[in-house]
Amino acid sequence: MPINQKANVEVTLNNEQAKRELEELQASMKKLSDLRDQAFKSGDTSAFKAYDAELKKATRTAGSYKKELFDVNNVMKNLSGSSMNDLRKAQAALTAEVSKLDRTTAQYAKRSQDLKKVKTEITNINNETKATTSLFSRMTDGFNKYLGMGASIFAGLAGISLTVKGAIQSFNDFVGRVTVLSTSKRGCT
């Protein structure tokens, strides 16, 4: 049992330690920025480059501390309003935390329940997305189906129209030829 309490305390201390280190790092970054600006104003390029390199390194380190400081509790307070990215981060953090805890502790039970809530919320969001996608998919399928039917009907009517027009033209040509022949026979007899 004391080992479990020690593990829980270490998680809390590491989070607090990361917060303190981030604050110290941000103060250091401010000083480095000021020193870099002074070196730039004085024209000292080697000092400027050195301060700039240190500032970039400190910025990268601060970014990693910010990732460590992701607060799962804020996500848990506002599950339905959290972004999908925050939910995924919370899921990863809770999974990592649960895997380190003893299954017989109350902390394990609480964090497992939190993890289930986060997974449920992610599933709900995915289901909403699928429902919306399937609605658009059905609309598109229906549009394509009926548009295809309409185009087929139009093509069929156009074909019939051209056939009838061709038949009428052939009949008129035939009548014209018969008229010419009958007129020419009258003149011969």
Secondary structure, DSSP 8 states (H G I E B T S, - for coil): -HHHHHHHHHHHHHHHHHHHHHHHHHHHHHHHHHHHHHHHHHT-HHHHHHHHHHHHHHHHHHHHHHHHT--HHHHHHTTTTS-HHHHHHHHHHHHHHHHHS-TTSHHHHHHHHHHHHHHHHHHHHHHHHHHHHHHHHHHHHHHHHHHHHHHHHHHHHHHHHHHHHHHHHHHHHHHHHHHHHHHHHHHH-
